[in-house]
Amino acid sequence: MLTIRFFARLREETGSAERAVELPREGLTVAQLRGWLRGQDARLAAALDDGRAVRTALNRRMCNGDATVQDGDEVAFFPPVTGG
Amino acid sequence: MPALISVLVQSAAFDPGAELNAFASGSAQAGAVAMFTGLVRDLNLGQQVQAMQLEHYPGMTEQALADIAAAAAARWSLIAARVIHRHGELLPGEPIVAVLCAAAHRGDAFAACECIMDRLKTEAPFWKREHTPAGARWVDARDSDERAARRWDAAAGQDDEHG
């Protein structure tokens, strides 16, 4: 299983803070996972559209789309950060 | 001796003066302590801000701040570094973030403090939501913050070039 988490505007738009999904296939990258999630429902499709600035974290560290996802991982999607 | 790194992510308010005194008295070998304090602004993009809600990513936030502080501590030979960041509900004028750096001399303390703040703005997972008379809105990231953070990458390259 994968734990998928959404924060801030993406949490609101997708309608969920967290969801568990089966790893769609071995060797999947974060960018491919984002594409797979877009196919799951219309809200995810809109929130994770390629034209939008979406940042990602793999197991609570910032990552880019090339990072490979493994079973048990936590993958987070969120807007560019605005702390400080 | 490795620098003493501490990170606090909390919903409770903090007193910048008390934090500075505690930090300075705990950094006995330091000849310089630099502190940055960020406050919640009462005006943003022409609108009055009545309150702010700060969301974060528990577990990742603390690690990201510790990594940023540790990298700066190593680069500028800090004696100690401390980062305090609030989350939850904040009001205009309240301290939202503080970065404290202790070093032997002021140059290292100033530079490390600024670098930690710049990287925090683009790498620590916090998101601001402002409440204004026109309603609530998520604050958008600014390109200027991204540029500010990137200049430390460039500076790192120069350090390497000049030994």
gemmi code that builds the backbone of each chain (N, CA, C; Angstrom):
import gemmi

chains = {
    "A": [
        ("MET", (0.840, -1.197, 0.000), (0.000, 0.000, 0.000), (0.882, 1.257, 0.000)),
        ("LEU", (0.321, 2.309, -0.575), (0.948, 3.622, -0.508), (0.047, 4.535, 0.311)),
        ("THR", (0.650, 5.448, 1.046), (-0.123, 6.498, 1.696), (0.062, 7.772, 0.876)),
        ("ILE", (-1.056, 8.302, 0.395), (-1.016, 9.527, -0.397), (-1.559, 10.647, 0.480)),
        ("ARG", (-0.822, 11.750, 0.567), (-1.275, 12.872, 1.401), (-1.331, 14.154, 0.582)),
        ("PHE", (-2.322, 14.969, 0.922), (-2.495, 16.260, 0.260), (-2.527, 17.356, 1.328)),
        ("PHE", (-1.956, 18.510, 0.984), (-1.939, 19.608, 1.948), (-2.466, 20.900, 1.324)),
        ("ALA", (-2.942, 21.759, 2.202), (-3.364, 23.121, 1.856), (-4.414, 23.102, 0.728)),
        ("ARG", (-4.173, 23.900, -0.304), (-5.170, 24.027, -1.377), (-5.449, 22.661, -2.030)),
        ("LEU", (-4.441, 21.838, -2.150), (-4.647, 20.525, -2.785), (-5.503, 19.613, -1.909)),
        ("ARG", (-5.370, 19.763, -0.603), (-6.217, 18.983, 0.315), (-7.682, 19.370, 0.117)),
        ("GLU", (-7.921, 20.673, -0.003), (-9.299, 21.130, -0.206), (-9.843, 20.683, -1.557)),
        ("GLU", (-9.014, 20.829, -2.572), (-9.487, 20.527, -3.933), (-9.732, 19.043, -4.157)),
        ("THR", (-8.889, 18.202, -3.553), (-9.071, 16.765, -3.762), (-10.120, 16.202, -2.810)),
        ("GLY", (-10.450, 16.964, -1.776), (-11.462, 16.512, -0.824), (-10.939, 15.482, 0.157)),
        ("SER", (-9.616, 15.298, 0.222), (-9.091, 14.359, 1.214), (-7.689, 14.754, 1.642)),
        ("ALA", (-7.395, 14.533, 2.908), (-6.064, 14.821, 3.430), (-5.147, 13.627, 3.198)),
        ("GLU", (-5.738, 12.446, 3.194), (-4.924, 11.232, 3.146), (-5.752, 10.090, 2.568)),
        ("ARG", (-5.119, 9.284, 1.766), (-5.796, 8.077, 1.287), (-4.769, 6.976, 1.076)),
        ("ALA", (-5.211, 5.737, 1.214), (-4.328, 4.588, 0.989), (-4.678, 3.989, -0.364)),
        ("VAL", (-3.658, 3.732, -1.174), (-3.900, 3.088, -2.480), (-2.913, 1.943, -2.650)),
        ("GLU", (-3.315, 0.945, -3.425), (-2.399, -0.132, -3.792), (-1.367, 0.445, -4.758)),
        ("LEU", (-0.117, 0.066, -4.616), (0.908, 0.487, -5.566), (0.478, 0.022, -6.957)),
        ("PRO", (0.220, 0.967, -7.881), (-0.319, 0.582, -9.197), (0.595, -0.388, -9.937)),
        ("ARG", (1.906, -0.153, -9.880), (2.856, -1.115, -10.452), (4.259, -0.836, -9.925)),
        ("GLU", (5.126, -1.852, -10.032), (6.508, -1.717, -9.553), (7.268, -0.681, -10.384)),
        ("GLY", (8.193, 0.012, -9.749), (9.066, 0.925, -10.475), (8.438, 2.250, -10.848)),
        ("LEU", (7.260, 2.509, -10.313), (6.544, 3.751, -10.630), (7.316, 4.959, -10.087)),
        ("THR", (7.374, 6.040, -10.868), (7.973, 7.281, -10.358), (6.875, 8.158, -9.761)),
        ("VAL", (7.296, 9.174, -9.025), (6.333, 10.107, -8.428), (5.535, 10.817, -9.521)),
        ("ALA", (6.202, 11.169, -10.623), (5.496, 11.827, -11.738), (4.445, 10.889, -12.341)),
        ("GLN", (4.803, 9.613, -12.470), (3.842, 8.636, -13.013), (2.691, 8.400, -12.040)),
        ("LEU", (3.005, 8.414, -10.753), (1.942, 8.264, -9.743), (0.974, 9.442, -9.827)),
        ("ARG", (1.526, 10.638, -10.018), (0.673, 11.830, -10.174), (-0.261, 11.639, -11.376)),
        ("GLY", (0.261, 11.131, -12.471), (-0.559, 10.878, -13.660), (-1.621, 9.815, -13.392)),
        ("TRP", (-1.232, 8.767, -12.681), (-2.184, 7.689, -12.358), (-3.313, 8.225, -11.472)),
        ("LEU", (-2.949, 9.073, -10.489), (-3.968, 9.649, -9.596), (-4.959, 10.513, -10.384)),
        ("ARG", (-4.454, 11.231, -11.370), (-5.341, 12.074, -12.194), (-6.438, 11.249, -12.858)),
        ("GLY", (-6.115, 9.995, -13.137), (-7.103, 9.125, -13.792), (-8.149, 8.572, -12.840)),
        ("GLN", (-7.996, 8.819, -11.540), (-8.899, 8.197, -10.560), (-10.232, 8.927, -10.401)),
        ("ASP", (-10.192, 10.256, -10.429), (-11.460, 10.997, -10.394), (-11.249, 12.432, -10.861)),
        ("ALA", (-12.321, 13.126, -11.107), (-12.259, 14.449, -11.723), (-11.575, 15.473, -10.804)),
        ("ARG", (-11.787, 15.337, -9.503), (-11.169, 16.308, -8.583), (-9.659, 16.139, -8.565)),
        ("LEU", (-9.202, 14.884, -8.549), (-7.760, 14.641, -8.601), (-7.190, 15.114, -9.933)),
        ("ALA", (-7.943, 14.892, -10.996), (-7.482, 15.306, -12.327), (-7.256, 16.810, -12.366)),
        ("ALA", (-8.158, 17.559, -11.777), (-8.042, 19.016, -11.788), (-6.923, 19.489, -10.853)),
        ("ALA", (-6.884, 18.900, -9.657), (-5.915, 19.353, -8.648), (-4.475, 19.071, -9.074)),
        ("LEU", (-4.262, 17.942, -9.745), (-2.897, 17.507, -10.082), (-2.557, 17.749, -11.545)),
        ("ASP", (-3.321, 18.591, -12.220), (-3.078, 18.920, -13.627), (-1.609, 19.309, -13.842)),
        ("ASP", (-1.047, 18.889, -14.967), (0.368, 19.142, -15.244), (0.702, 20.622, -15.343)),
        ("GLY", (-0.299, 21.443, -15.628), (-0.048, 22.875, -15.764), (0.098, 23.585, -14.429)),
        ("ARG", (-0.110, 22.875, -13.338), (-0.074, 23.528, -12.038), (1.234, 23.271, -11.301)),
        ("ALA", (1.607, 24.243, -10.484), (2.804, 24.078, -9.661), (2.448, 23.184, -8.480)),
        ("VAL", (2.919, 21.953, -8.521), (2.681, 21.002, -7.439), (4.035, 20.502, -6.961)),
        ("ARG", (4.266, 20.606, -5.649), (5.500, 20.084, -5.076), (5.222, 18.702, -4.497)),
        ("THR", (6.280, 17.892, -4.394), (6.093, 16.520, -3.920), (7.129, 16.163, -2.861)),
        ("ALA", (6.721, 15.273, -1.971), (7.645, 14.737, -0.969), (7.479, 13.226, -0.932)),
        ("LEU", (8.604, 12.523, -0.818), (8.595, 11.071, -0.696), (9.129, 10.751, 0.697)),
        ("ASN", (8.302, 10.061, 1.480), (8.672, 9.727, 2.860), (9.178, 10.953, 3.621)),
        ("ARG", (8.454, 12.044, 3.437), (8.650, 13.280, 4.201), (9.935, 14.022, 3.856)),
        ("ARG", (10.428, 13.812, 2.656), (11.525, 14.635, 2.142), (11.130, 15.127, 0.762)),
        ("MET", (11.467, 16.394, 0.491), (11.179, 16.945, -0.829), (11.776, 16.044, -1.904)),
        ("CYS", (11.054, 15.839, -2.993), (11.583, 15.005, -4.070), (11.125, 15.588, -5.394)),
        ("ASN", (11.734, 15.125, -6.496), (11.225, 15.526, -7.805), (10.474, 14.351, -8.429)),
        ("GLY", (9.977, 14.568, -9.625), (9.131, 13.558, -10.264), (9.836, 12.268, -10.623)),
        ("ASP", (11.166, 12.289, -10.626), (11.932, 11.099, -11.018), (12.074, 10.083, -9.890)),
        ("ALA", (11.746, 10.478, -8.666), (11.909, 9.573, -7.519), (11.032, 8.335, -7.703)),
        ("THR", (11.571, 7.177, -7.356), (10.838, 5.919, -7.517), (10.076, 5.581, -6.238)),
        ("VAL", (8.836, 5.176, -6.435), (7.956, 4.866, -5.306), (7.975, 3.369, -5.034)),
        ("GLN", (8.019, 3.014, -3.749), (7.978, 1.596, -3.370), (6.829, 1.342, -2.404)),
        ("ASP", (6.443, 0.067, -2.339), (5.352, -0.322, -1.447), (5.666, 0.150, -0.020)),
        ("GLY", (4.681, 0.738, 0.648), (4.864, 1.232, 2.013), (5.255, 2.701, 2.094)),
        ("ASP", (5.548, 3.308, 0.954), (5.977, 4.711, 0.953), (4.823, 5.670, 1.246)),
        ("GLU", (5.210, 6.853, 1.717), (4.262, 7.959, 1.880), (4.626, 9.029, 0.857)),
        ("VAL", (3.670, 9.359, -0.006), (3.908, 10.358, -1.051), (2.954, 11.522, -0.815)),
        ("ALA", (3.516, 12.728, -0.746), (2.682, 13.910, -0.478), (2.717, 14.864, -1.663)),
        ("PHE", (1.566, 15.467, -1.925), (1.428, 16.466, -2.983), (0.937, 17.763, -2.342)),
        ("PHE", (1.580, 18.889, -2.685), (1.174, 20.158, -2.074), (1.614, 21.333, -2.934)),
        ("PRO", (1.039, 22.502, -2.687), (1.450, 23.704, -3.425), (2.835, 24.160, -2.956)),
        ("PRO", (3.498, 25.036, -3.736), (4.738, 25.643, -3.253), (4.523, 26.221, -1.854)),
        ("VAL", (5.522, 26.071, -0.996), (5.341, 26.388, 0.428), (5.381, 27.895, 0.679)),
        ("THR", (4.746, 28.313, 1.759), (4.624, 29.752, 2.052), (4.802, 30.054, 3.544)),
        ("GLY", (5.737, 29.353, 4.181), (5.964, 29.611, 5.609), (6.867, 30.816, 5.831)),
        ("GLY", (7.268, 30.982, 7.071), (8.216, 32.034, 7.428), (7.588, 33.384, 7.651)),
    ],
    "B": [
        ("MET", (33.725, 20.564, 17.529), (32.498, 20.106, 18.197), (31.301, 20.439, 17.313)),
        ("PRO", (30.402, 19.477, 17.087), (29.253, 19.779, 16.226), (28.347, 20.832, 16.863)),
        ("ALA", (27.710, 21.598, 15.996), (26.817, 22.650, 16.485), (25.605, 22.035, 17.173)),
        ("LEU", (25.089, 22.737, 18.129), (23.872, 22.318, 18.806), (22.682, 22.834, 17.987)),
        ("ILE", (21.910, 21.921, 17.412), (20.775, 22.298, 16.565), (19.480, 22.013, 17.311)),
        ("SER", (18.594, 22.985, 17.367), (17.284, 22.704, 17.970), (16.177, 23.326, 17.128)),
        ("VAL", (15.075, 22.615, 17.038), (13.934, 23.025, 16.220), (12.674, 22.893, 17.045)),
        ("LEU", (11.858, 23.923, 17.023), (10.569, 23.889, 17.725), (9.470, 24.273, 16.740)),
        ("VAL", (8.500, 23.394, 16.543), (7.319, 23.716, 15.736), (6.140, 23.641, 16.683)),
        ("GLN", (5.504, 24.761, 16.925), (4.515, 24.813, 18.005), (3.358, 25.751, 17.665)),
        ("SER", (2.197, 25.472, 18.265), (1.053, 26.368, 18.070), (1.081, 27.512, 19.079)),
        ("ALA", (1.764, 27.313, 20.190), (1.801, 28.338, 21.237), (2.627, 29.547, 20.814)),
        ("ALA", (2.253, 30.713, 21.306), (3.029, 31.930, 21.061), (4.380, 31.812, 21.762)),
        ("PHE", (5.373, 32.570, 21.263), (6.671, 32.596, 21.943), (7.122, 34.047, 22.093)),
        ("ASP", (8.036, 34.261, 23.036), (8.550, 35.588, 23.356), (9.964, 35.714, 22.769)),
        ("PRO", (10.135, 36.501, 21.698), (11.450, 36.582, 21.046), (12.562, 37.020, 22.004)),
        ("GLY", (12.260, 37.955, 22.893), (13.284, 38.422, 23.827), (13.739, 37.324, 24.768)),
        ("ALA", (12.795, 36.583, 25.288), (13.124, 35.489, 26.202), (13.911, 34.406, 25.462)),
        ("GLU", (13.513, 34.145, 24.205), (14.227, 33.131, 23.421), (15.671, 33.561, 23.177)),
        ("LEU", (15.859, 34.842, 22.849), (17.214, 35.349, 22.598), (18.079, 35.226, 23.851)),
        ("ASN", (17.536, 35.619, 24.982), (18.309, 35.547, 26.229), (18.701, 34.121, 26.574)),
        ("ALA", (17.746, 33.201, 26.417), (18.018, 31.801, 26.742), (19.068, 31.228, 25.793)),
        ("PHE", (18.927, 31.567, 24.512), (19.858, 31.051, 23.504), (21.268, 31.602, 23.741)),
        ("ALA", (21.366, 32.896, 23.986), (22.678, 33.526, 24.164), (23.374, 33.000, 25.413)),
        ("SER", (22.624, 32.807, 26.473), (23.258, 32.337, 27.714), (23.657, 30.868, 27.603)),
        ("GLY", (23.034, 30.150, 26.649), (23.391, 28.738, 26.457), (24.506, 28.539, 25.440)),
        ("SER", (25.001, 29.634, 24.843), (26.055, 29.533, 23.829), (27.319, 30.235, 24.346)),
        ("ALA", (27.945, 29.611, 25.308), (29.027, 30.271, 26.060), (30.240, 30.649, 25.210)),
        ("GLN", (30.563, 29.871, 24.185), (31.769, 30.138, 23.393), (31.533, 31.193, 22.307)),
        ("ALA", (30.291, 31.631, 22.162), (29.954, 32.509, 21.040), (30.386, 33.947, 21.286)),
        ("GLY", (30.890, 34.582, 20.199), (31.142, 36.009, 20.262), (30.051, 36.782, 19.553)),
        ("ALA", (29.154, 36.056, 18.877), (28.104, 36.712, 18.100), (26.839, 35.857, 18.084)),
        ("VAL", (25.715, 36.490, 18.322), (24.421, 35.830, 18.170), (23.564, 36.695, 17.251)),
        ("ALA", (23.125, 36.122, 16.126), (22.214, 36.828, 15.223), (20.837, 36.197, 15.350)),
        ("MET", (19.803, 37.049, 15.385), (18.429, 36.539, 15.480), (17.553, 37.239, 14.453)),
        ("PHE", (16.771, 36.461, 13.734), (15.733, 37.018, 12.876), (14.383, 36.640, 13.467)),
        ("THR", (13.476, 37.610, 13.534), (12.108, 37.335, 13.972), (11.152, 37.778, 12.873)),
        ("GLY", (10.285, 36.881, 12.425), (9.269, 37.225, 11.440), (7.928, 37.421, 12.135)),
        ("LEU", (7.203, 38.476, 11.737), (5.893, 38.787, 12.336), (4.780, 38.617, 11.308)),
        ("VAL", (3.596, 38.293, 11.768), (2.431, 38.244, 10.885), (2.085, 39.674, 10.477)),
        ("ARG", (2.027, 39.918, 9.177), (1.723, 41.272, 8.697), (0.210, 41.539, 8.759)),
        ("ASP", (-0.118, 42.813, 8.974), (-1.550, 43.150, 9.058), (-2.103, 43.568, 7.699)),
        ("LEU", (-1.217, 43.666, 6.701), (-1.655, 44.067, 5.370), (-0.878, 43.225, 4.362)),
        ("ASN", (-1.578, 42.594, 3.423), (-0.898, 41.822, 2.387), (-1.669, 41.961, 1.088)),
        ("LEU", (-0.961, 42.323, 0.012), (-1.579, 42.495, -1.302), (-2.770, 43.455, -1.220)),
        ("GLY", (-2.590, 44.505, -0.423), (-3.593, 45.556, -0.349), (-4.804, 45.237, 0.507)),
        ("GLN", (-4.808, 44.077, 1.148), (-5.969, 43.733, 1.967), (-5.573, 43.562, 3.430)),
        ("GLN", (-6.479, 43.965, 4.292), (-6.250, 43.828, 5.725), (-6.324, 42.346, 6.110)),
        ("VAL", (-5.338, 41.916, 6.852), (-5.332, 40.531, 7.328), (-5.840, 40.517, 8.763)),
        ("GLN", (-6.943, 39.793, 8.984), (-7.543, 39.751, 10.324), (-6.960, 38.618, 11.162)),
        ("ALA", (-6.623, 37.528, 10.484), (-6.033, 36.372, 11.158), (-5.357, 35.502, 10.117)),
        ("MET", (-4.502, 34.634, 10.590), (-3.821, 33.726, 9.674), (-3.877, 32.306, 10.220)),
        ("GLN", (-4.096, 31.369, 9.309), (-4.091, 29.951, 9.667), (-2.873, 29.337, 8.990)),
        ("LEU", (-2.045, 28.683, 9.754), (-0.828, 28.124, 9.186), (-0.870, 26.602, 9.273)),
        ("GLU", (-0.937, 25.983, 8.091), (-0.949, 24.515, 8.019), (0.482, 24.023, 7.832)),
        ("HIS", (0.798, 22.838, 8.329), (2.121, 22.272, 8.062), (2.030, 20.756, 7.951)),
        ("TYR", (3.164, 20.136, 7.724), (3.237, 18.689, 7.487), (3.988, 18.086, 8.666)),
        ("PRO", (3.266, 17.719, 9.728), (3.935, 17.202, 10.926), (4.851, 16.026, 10.567)),
        ("GLY", (6.020, 16.023, 11.141), (6.971, 14.955, 10.837), (7.954, 15.391, 9.769)),
        ("MET", (7.448, 15.929, 8.674), (8.364, 16.445, 7.649), (8.896, 17.824, 8.033)),
        ("THR", (8.050, 18.651, 8.603), (8.435, 20.024, 8.927), (9.670, 20.065, 9.823)),
        ("GLU", (9.624, 19.318, 10.909), (10.712, 19.330, 11.878), (12.018, 18.860, 11.231)),
        ("GLN", (11.903, 17.808, 10.401), (13.088, 17.262, 9.746), (13.683, 18.258, 8.752)),
        ("ALA", (12.799, 18.910, 7.980), (13.258, 19.883, 6.983), (13.979, 21.038, 7.671)),
        ("LEU", (13.423, 21.538, 8.749), (14.051, 22.656, 9.472), (15.389, 22.234, 10.078)),
        ("ALA", (15.438, 21.031, 10.628), (16.687, 20.541, 11.222), (17.754, 20.380, 10.146)),
        ("ASP", (17.375, 19.883, 8.969), (18.340, 19.710, 7.868), (18.883, 21.057, 7.411)),
        ("ILE", (17.995, 22.040, 7.269), (18.398, 23.374, 6.812), (19.357, 24.001, 7.835)),
        ("ALA", (19.004, 23.892, 9.106), (19.838, 24.476, 10.165), (21.192, 23.775, 10.245)),
        ("ALA", (21.184, 22.461, 10.109), (22.434, 21.695, 10.207), (23.367, 22.041, 9.041)),
        ("ALA", (22.802, 22.216, 7.845), (23.623, 22.560, 6.683), (24.272, 23.930, 6.878)),
        ("ALA", (23.513, 24.887, 7.384), (24.051, 26.226, 7.619), (25.099, 26.191, 8.740)),
        ("ALA", (24.830, 25.401, 9.759), (25.764, 25.308, 10.889), (27.110, 24.767, 10.437)),
        ("ALA", (27.056, 23.797, 9.513), (28.307, 23.208, 9.015), (29.039, 24.202, 8.117)),
        ("ARG", (28.289, 24.901, 7.269), (28.911, 25.814, 6.302), (29.576, 27.013, 6.981)),
        ("TRP", (28.939, 27.516, 8.048), (29.468, 28.724, 8.700), (30.031, 28.449, 10.098)),
        ("SER", (30.337, 27.201, 10.389), (30.972, 26.840, 11.665), (30.243, 27.411, 12.869)),
        ("LEU", (28.924, 27.214, 12.888), (28.131, 27.734, 14.012), (28.396, 26.934, 15.279)),
        ("ILE", (28.188, 27.590, 16.390), (28.235, 26.929, 17.689), (26.854, 26.357, 18.015)),
        ("ALA", (25.826, 27.112, 17.647), (24.456, 26.640, 17.884), (23.501, 27.325, 16.908)),
        ("ALA", (22.416, 26.636, 16.599), (21.353, 27.214, 15.769), (20.010, 26.731, 16.306)),
        ("ARG", (19.039, 27.641, 16.287), (17.715, 27.283, 16.789), (16.669, 27.894, 15.860)),
        ("VAL", (15.679, 27.094, 15.504), (14.585, 27.570, 14.658), (13.271, 27.324, 15.393)),
        ("ILE", (12.467, 28.364, 15.493), (11.144, 28.251, 16.116), (10.122, 28.681, 15.068)),
        ("HIS", (9.120, 27.876, 14.836), (8.095, 28.234, 13.849), (6.729, 27.836, 14.400)),
        ("ARG", (5.804, 28.759, 14.302), (4.453, 28.450, 14.790), (3.588, 27.863, 13.694)),
        ("HIS", (2.531, 27.167, 14.117), (1.487, 26.731, 13.198), (0.142, 26.988, 13.866)),
        ("GLY", (-0.932, 26.776, 13.114), (-2.263, 27.016, 13.687), (-2.704, 28.456, 13.475)),
        ("GLU", (-3.477, 28.951, 14.424), (-4.083, 30.291, 14.314), (-3.133, 31.372, 14.819)),
        ("LEU", (-2.897, 32.401, 13.997), (-2.038, 33.520, 14.404), (-2.738, 34.837, 14.110)),
        ("LEU", (-2.362, 35.854, 14.879), (-2.935, 37.180, 14.698), (-1.871, 38.154, 14.197)),
        ("PRO", (-2.292, 39.218, 13.503), (-1.334, 40.208, 13.018), (-0.454, 40.729, 14.152)),
        ("GLY", (0.841, 40.896, 13.850), (1.783, 41.394, 14.840), (2.449, 40.311, 15.659)),
        ("GLU", (1.885, 39.110, 15.652), (2.486, 38.040, 16.451), (3.729, 37.490, 15.763)),
        ("PRO", (4.741, 37.121, 16.562), (5.895, 36.437, 15.983), (5.456, 35.091, 15.396)),
        ("ILE", (5.881, 34.833, 14.153), (5.528, 33.566, 13.495), (6.747, 32.665, 13.401)),
        ("VAL", (7.927, 33.268, 13.235), (9.152, 32.472, 13.077), (10.324, 33.199, 13.727)),
        ("ALA", (11.268, 32.431, 14.251), (12.517, 32.996, 14.756), (13.659, 32.056, 14.393)),
        ("VAL", (14.765, 32.646, 13.961), (15.988, 31.894, 13.679), (17.102, 32.520, 14.495)),
        ("LEU", (17.808, 31.707, 15.268), (18.913, 32.194, 16.094), (20.179, 31.430, 15.732)),
        ("CYS", (21.265, 32.170, 15.530), (22.540, 31.560, 15.173), (23.637, 32.115, 16.057)),
        ("ALA", (24.421, 31.233, 16.650), (25.555, 31.636, 17.477), (26.845, 31.194, 16.801)),
        ("ALA", (27.809, 32.113, 16.702), (29.097, 31.815, 16.076), (30.187, 32.564, 16.813)),
        ("ALA", (31.420, 32.302, 16.425), (32.543, 33.006, 17.053), (32.515, 34.482, 16.653)),
        ("HIS", (32.157, 34.743, 15.372), (32.187, 36.120, 14.868), (30.903, 36.454, 14.116)),
        ("ARG", (30.622, 37.751, 13.963), (29.323, 38.173, 13.451), (29.045, 37.756, 12.005)),
        ("GLY", (30.091, 37.741, 11.157), (29.875, 37.428, 9.744), (29.199, 36.076, 9.555)),
        ("ASP", (29.691, 35.085, 10.255), (29.111, 33.744, 10.140), (27.693, 33.707, 10.704)),
        ("ALA", (27.465, 34.400, 11.810), (26.125, 34.387, 12.425), (25.099, 35.059, 11.514)),
        ("PHE", (25.475, 36.218, 10.933), (24.567, 36.924, 10.009), (24.240, 36.060, 8.788)),
        ("ALA", (25.286, 35.544, 8.149), (25.098, 34.792, 6.900), (24.263, 33.539, 7.141)),
        ("ALA", (24.564, 32.816, 8.196), (23.830, 31.579, 8.472), (22.360, 31.873, 8.757)),
        ("CYS", (22.115, 32.946, 9.494), (20.739, 33.307, 9.858), (19.929, 33.627, 8.592)),
        ("GLU", (20.528, 34.389, 7.685), (19.820, 34.758, 6.458), (19.600, 33.550, 5.551)),
        ("CYS", (20.618, 32.698, 5.460), (20.489, 31.506, 4.625), (19.396, 30.576, 5.151)),
        ("ILE", (19.361, 30.367, 6.452), (18.337, 29.497, 7.040), (16.940, 30.045, 6.724)),
        ("MET", (16.771, 31.363, 6.875), (15.454, 31.956, 6.587), (15.075, 31.782, 5.109)),
        ("ASP", (16.027, 32.074, 4.226), (15.730, 31.971, 2.793), (15.368, 30.542, 2.398)),
        ("ARG", (16.092, 29.587, 2.928), (15.783, 28.189, 2.567), (14.477, 27.734, 3.225)),
        ("LEU", (14.246, 28.181, 4.445), (12.987, 27.851, 5.134), (11.779, 28.287, 4.293)),
        ("LYS", (11.892, 29.473, 3.677), (10.760, 30.023, 2.918), (10.381, 29.167, 1.707)),
        ("THR", (11.332, 28.390, 1.190), (11.027, 27.598, -0.007), (11.052, 26.090, 0.226)),
        ("GLU", (11.544, 25.652, 1.396), (11.715, 24.207, 1.596), (10.964, 23.626, 2.792)),
        ("ALA", (10.550, 24.461, 3.725), (9.841, 23.926, 4.894), (8.337, 23.889, 4.583)),
        ("PRO", (7.703, 22.746, 4.822), (6.304, 22.581, 4.392), (5.275, 23.276, 5.289)),
        ("PHE", (5.159, 24.578, 5.077), (4.124, 25.401, 5.726), (3.290, 26.071, 4.640)),
        ("TRP", (2.011, 26.276, 4.936), (1.143, 26.986, 3.990), (0.272, 27.971, 4.763)),
        ("LYS", (0.300, 29.242, 4.307), (-0.459, 30.297, 4.984), (-1.821, 30.470, 4.339)),
        ("ARG", (-2.816, 30.624, 5.197), (-4.151, 30.980, 4.736), (-4.570, 32.228, 5.494)),
        ("GLU", (-4.842, 33.314, 4.757), (-5.187, 34.588, 5.382), (-6.696, 34.779, 5.431)),
        ("HIS", (-7.141, 35.333, 6.541), (-8.544, 35.724, 6.654), (-8.613, 37.241, 6.492)),
        ("THR", (-9.332, 37.684, 5.468), (-9.454, 39.118, 5.175), (-10.942, 39.467, 5.154)),
        ("PRO", (-11.267, 40.768, 5.133), (-12.694, 41.149, 5.060), (-13.387, 40.559, 3.826)),
        ("ALA", (-12.607, 40.257, 2.775), (-13.194, 39.702, 1.551), (-13.286, 38.176, 1.591)),
        ("GLY", (-12.861, 37.578, 2.691), (-12.904, 36.122, 2.804), (-11.517, 35.539, 3.018)),
        ("ALA", (-11.462, 34.201, 3.087), (-10.183, 33.529, 3.324), (-9.511, 33.213, 1.997)),
        ("ARG", (-8.172, 33.281, 1.984), (-7.436, 32.963, 0.757), (-6.096, 32.325, 1.116)),
        ("TRP", (-5.692, 31.360, 0.290), (-4.356, 30.774, 0.440), (-3.345, 31.772, -0.104)),
        ("VAL", (-2.247, 31.906, 0.585), (-1.187, 32.795, 0.128), (-0.366, 32.072, -0.941)),
        ("ASP", (-0.117, 32.758, -2.067), (0.684, 32.169, -3.141), (2.170, 32.353, -2.871)),
        ("ALA", (2.951, 31.366, -3.280), (4.407, 31.477, -3.173), (4.889, 32.583, -4.100)),
        ("ARG", (5.997, 33.222, -3.716), (6.531, 34.332, -4.511), (7.836, 33.926, -5.199)),
        ("ASP", (7.968, 34.372, -6.442), (9.195, 34.082, -7.191), (10.412, 34.670, -6.494)),
        ("SER", (10.220, 35.831, -5.830), (11.359, 36.483, -5.172), (11.916, 35.612, -4.050)),
        ("ASP", (11.037, 34.831, -3.400), (11.516, 33.920, -2.352), (12.365, 32.807, -2.952)),
        ("GLU", (11.934, 32.325, -4.113), (12.677, 31.262, -4.800), (14.065, 31.777, -5.196)),
        ("ARG", (14.113, 33.013, -5.724), (15.409, 33.591, -6.116), (16.311, 33.788, -4.899)),
        ("ALA", (15.699, 34.232, -3.793), (16.482, 34.461, -2.570), (17.124, 33.165, -2.085)),
        ("ALA", (16.381, 32.075, -2.173), (16.923, 30.787, -1.721), (18.021, 30.299, -2.659)),
        ("ARG", (17.831, 30.506, -3.966), (18.783, 29.995, -4.963), (20.130, 30.696, -4.885)),
        ("ARG", (20.161, 31.948, -4.416), (21.456, 32.645, -4.407), (22.429, 31.982, -3.451)),
        ("TRP", (21.941, 31.225, -2.473), (22.847, 30.505, -1.583), (23.465, 29.317, -2.303)),
        ("ASP", (22.749, 28.738, -3.266), (23.344, 27.683, -4.097), (24.517, 28.261, -4.859)),
        ("ALA", (24.292, 29.442, -5.477), (25.332, 30.090, -6.280), (26.521, 30.447, -5.402)),
        ("ALA", (26.255, 30.954, -4.217), (27.329, 31.329, -3.299), (28.147, 30.102, -2.904)),
        ("ALA", (27.479, 28.963, -2.769), (28.181, 27.729, -2.418), (29.164, 27.367, -3.520)),
        ("GLY", (28.740, 27.576, -4.792), (29.617, 27.295, -5.915), (30.857, 28.176, -5.878)),
        ("GLN", (30.667, 29.467, -5.550), (31.800, 30.397, -5.485), (32.780, 29.992, -4.392)),
        ("ASP", (32.234, 29.557, -3.254), (33.107, 29.112, -2.170), (34.019, 27.998, -2.666)),
        ("ASP", (33.421, 27.072, -3.428), (34.188, 25.940, -3.922), (35.295, 26.422, -4.866)),
        ("GLU", (34.913, 27.347, -5.751), (35.862, 27.813, -6.763), (37.080, 28.486, -6.129)),
        ("HIS", (36.808, 29.250, -5.061), (37.896, 30.013, -4.466), (38.512, 29.299, -3.271)),
        ("GLY", (38.157, 28.045, -3.089), (38.729, 27.271, -1.985), (38.261, 27.794, -0.663)),
    ],
}
model = gemmi.Model(1)
for chain_id, residues in chains.items():
    chain = gemmi.Chain(chain_id)
    for i, (resn, *xyz) in enumerate(residues, 1):
        res = gemmi.Residue()
        res.name, res.seqid = resn, gemmi.SeqId(i, " ")
        for name, pos in zip(("N", "CA", "C"), xyz):
            atom = gemmi.Atom()
            atom.name, atom.element = name, gemmi.Element(name[0])
            atom.pos, atom.b_iso = gemmi.Position(*pos), 0.0
            res.add_atom(atom)
        chain.add_residue(res)
    model.add_chain(chain)
structure = gemmi.Structure()
structure.add_model(model)
structure.setup_entities()
